Amino acid sequence: MRFFGSGHGATHGATHGATHGATHGATHGATASAPGAGSVVPTGIPLADQGGFQPLTAASYNEDDVHPDLWALGQLREILAAFPLSDVDLRTILDNWPMPQTAAGIELELKYSRNDREKHVYEYGAEISAQSGRFDFMYVNVLGLTTHRHKNTLRLISQAILVAGTLGMQQKLHYNRPRPAQVWPGILPMIPTPAHPSFPSNHATQSYCVSEMLKTLFGETSSMSGYLDAIARRVSINREYAGVHFRSDTDAGELLGKEIAIALLSIDSVVELRDSAKLEHVVSALDPESA
């Protein structure tokens, strides 16, 4: 585990192959909802030849079988058209950042990722690697989500990630902040530096947006709120220890993600989806064995 810095080919191949294969295979398998549960049969031989059985005629593709990510993609144009905040509004939120790129400013920023980095990477290295792409498995695990009982919750998560990621990327391309490895190459990131600007952190923007929206399913006083806040913070801070973000990227992403969540919840179709998701957790609380 201490050799995360020795090469991403080994670590990302081993840990990401193992952890992403395990977590993504298990958790993304939990969100995969294709016909036949997306399963395959290890054979190339049909069950019967062409004339053996009569084909069945399905009325249509069952909407419940659409993967949450693809469902959210189909809603994206409508959601962005109804989104109440303009680019100017979003930039107003972010205009206090980033800090001036002076040597002193960079040193102050990077101290957060340097402090206890070896210990953090030792303890969370596999998690950091697994979260380098998707991180929704954190919510799937903590909330105990399944496709047959939490279809709308999974769609809400996917929608928040997609919208927040799209709007966050637009801001990244406006500010064009360099990555830590570009201003301090000695940081030696433990995962590949993403091929887009640093500010704001999209992992922070997306995870805080998801957590804020999910908190409305349970209420601010629910004990679940603490877990949801912790997921967003952990996903975000992990990116700093990975060496791909500054602290101000994280802070700005947190603020932006929360504002995007508020704006999304002013859109009727999102509120309708949220309310449907809320009912899934009322059922879960009353009858955990319901199917």
Backbone hydrogen bonds, N-H to C=O, Kabsch-Sander energy under -0.5 kcal/mol:
donor,donor_aa,acceptor,acceptor_aa,energy
4,F,1,M,-0.9
6,S,3,F,-1.3
7,G,4,F,-0.8
11,T,7,G,-2.6
12,H,8,H,-2.1
13,G,8,H,-0.8
13,G,9,G,-0.6
14,A,10,A,-3.0
15,T,11,T,-2.8
16,H,11,T,-1.2
17,G,12,H,-0.6
18,A,14,A,-2.7
19,T,15,T,-4.4
20,H,15,T,-0.6
20,H,16,H,-1.2
21,G,16,H,-0.7
22,A,18,A,-2.6
23,T,19,T,-4.2
24,H,19,T,-0.6
24,H,20,H,-1.1
25,G,20,H,-0.9
26,A,22,A,-2.4
27,T,23,T,-4.0
28,H,23,T,-0.7
28,H,24,H,-1.2
29,G,24,H,-0.6
30,A,26,A,-1.0
31,T,27,T,-1.1
32,A,28,H,-1.2
37,A,34,A,-1.5
38,G,35,P,-0.9
39,S,36,G,-1.9
43,T,41,V,-3.0
52,G,49,D,-2.1
53,F,49,D,-0.6
58,A,56,L,-0.6
65,D,62,N,-2.0
66,V,63,E,-1.7
71,W,67,H,-2.5
72,A,68,P,-2.5
73,L,69,D,-1.8
74,G,70,L,-1.8
75,Q,71,W,-0.8
75,Q,72,A,-0.7
76,L,72,A,-0.7
76,L,73,L,-0.8
79,I,75,Q,-2.3
80,L,76,L,-2.8
81,A,77,R,-2.0
82,A,78,E,-1.5
83,F,79,I,-0.9
90,L,86,S,-2.2
91,R,87,D,-2.3
92,T,88,V,-1.9
93,I,89,D,-1.4
94,L,90,L,-1.1
95,D,91,R,-1.3
97,W,94,L,-2.4
102,T,100,P,-2.1
106,I,102,T,-2.7
107,E,103,A,-2.3
108,L,104,A,-2.3
109,E,105,G,-2.2
110,L,106,I,-2.8
111,K,107,E,-1.0
112,Y,108,L,-0.5
112,Y,109,E,-0.9
113,S,109,E,-0.5
114,R,110,L,-1.7
115,N,111,K,-2.4
117,R,114,R,-1.9
120,H,116,D,-2.6
121,V,117,R,-3.2
122,Y,118,E,-2.3
123,E,119,K,-2.1
124,Y,120,H,-3.1
125,G,121,V,-1.8
128,I,124,Y,-3.1
129,S,125,G,-2.3
130,A,126,A,-2.4
131,Q,127,E,-2.2
132,S,129,S,-1.2
133,G,130,A,-0.7
138,M,135,F,-1.9
139,Y,136,D,-0.5
140,V,136,D,-2.1
141,N,137,F,-2.3
142,V,138,M,-2.3
143,L,139,Y,-2.6
144,G,140,V,-0.6
145,L,140,V,-2.0
147,T,30,A,-0.6
149,R,146,T,-0.6
150,H,146,T,-2.2
154,L,150,H,-2.4
155,R,151,K,-1.7
156,L,152,N,-2.3
157,I,153,T,-2.3
158,S,154,L,-2.2
159,Q,155,R,-2.6
160,A,156,L,-2.4
161,I,157,I,-2.4
162,L,158,S,-2.4
163,V,159,Q,-2.6
164,A,160,A,-2.4
165,G,161,I,-2.1
166,T,162,L,-2.1
167,L,163,V,-2.6
168,G,164,A,-2.5
169,M,165,G,-2.0
170,Q,166,T,-1.6
171,Q,167,L,-1.5
172,K,168,G,-2.3
173,L,169,M,-2.3
174,H,170,Q,-0.7
174,H,171,Q,-0.6
175,Y,171,Q,-2.5
176,N,172,K,-2.8
182,Q,179,R,-1.7
183,V,179,R,-1.2
183,V,180,P,-0.5
184,W,180,P,-2.6
187,I,184,W,-2.1
188,L,185,P,-1.5
190,M,242,A,-2.1
191,I,242,A,-0.6
196,H,194,P,-1.3
198,S,177,R,-2.6
201,S,249,D,-1.8
205,T,201,S,-2.5
206,Q,202,N,-3.0
207,S,203,H,-2.4
208,Y,204,A,-2.4
209,C,205,T,-1.5
210,V,206,Q,-2.7
211,S,207,S,-2.6
212,E,208,Y,-2.4
213,M,209,C,-2.1
214,L,210,V,-2.7
215,K,211,S,-2.1
216,T,212,E,-0.7
216,T,213,M,-0.7
217,L,214,L,-1.8
218,F,214,L,-0.6
218,F,215,K,-0.8
219,G,215,K,-2.8
222,S,219,G,-1.5
225,S,222,S,-1.4
226,G,222,S,-0.5
226,G,223,S,-0.6
227,Y,223,S,-0.9
228,L,224,M,-2.2
229,D,225,S,-2.5
230,A,226,G,-2.0
231,I,227,Y,-2.1
232,A,228,L,-1.9
233,R,229,D,-2.3
234,R,230,A,-2.5
235,V,231,I,-2.8
236,S,232,A,-2.0
237,I,233,R,-2.9
238,N,234,R,-2.2
239,R,235,V,-0.7
239,R,236,S,-0.9
240,E,236,S,-0.7
240,E,237,I,-0.8
241,Y,237,I,-2.0
242,A,238,N,-1.8
243,G,239,R,-0.5
243,G,240,E,-1.2
244,V,239,R,-2.0
245,H,239,R,-0.8
250,T,246,F,-1.4
251,D,247,R,-2.6
252,A,248,S,-2.3
253,G,249,D,-2.2
254,E,250,T,-2.4
255,L,251,D,-2.0
256,L,252,A,-2.8
257,G,253,G,-2.9
258,K,254,E,-2.1
259,E,255,L,-2.0
260,I,256,L,-2.5
261,A,257,G,-2.0
262,I,258,K,-1.9
263,A,259,E,-2.3
264,L,260,I,-2.8
265,L,261,A,-2.0
266,S,263,A,-1.6
267,I,264,L,-1.9
270,V,267,I,-0.5
271,V,267,I,-2.4
272,E,268,D,-2.5
273,L,269,S,-1.9
274,R,270,V,-2.9
275,D,271,V,-2.8
276,S,272,E,-1.9
277,A,273,L,-2.3
278,K,274,R,-2.4
279,L,275,D,-1.5
280,E,276,S,-1.0
281,H,277,A,-0.9
281,H,278,K,-0.8
282,V,278,K,-1.3
283,V,279,L,-2.2
284,S,280,E,-1.6
285,A,281,H,-2.0
286,L,282,V,-1.9
287,D,283,V,-2.9
290,S,287,D,-2.3
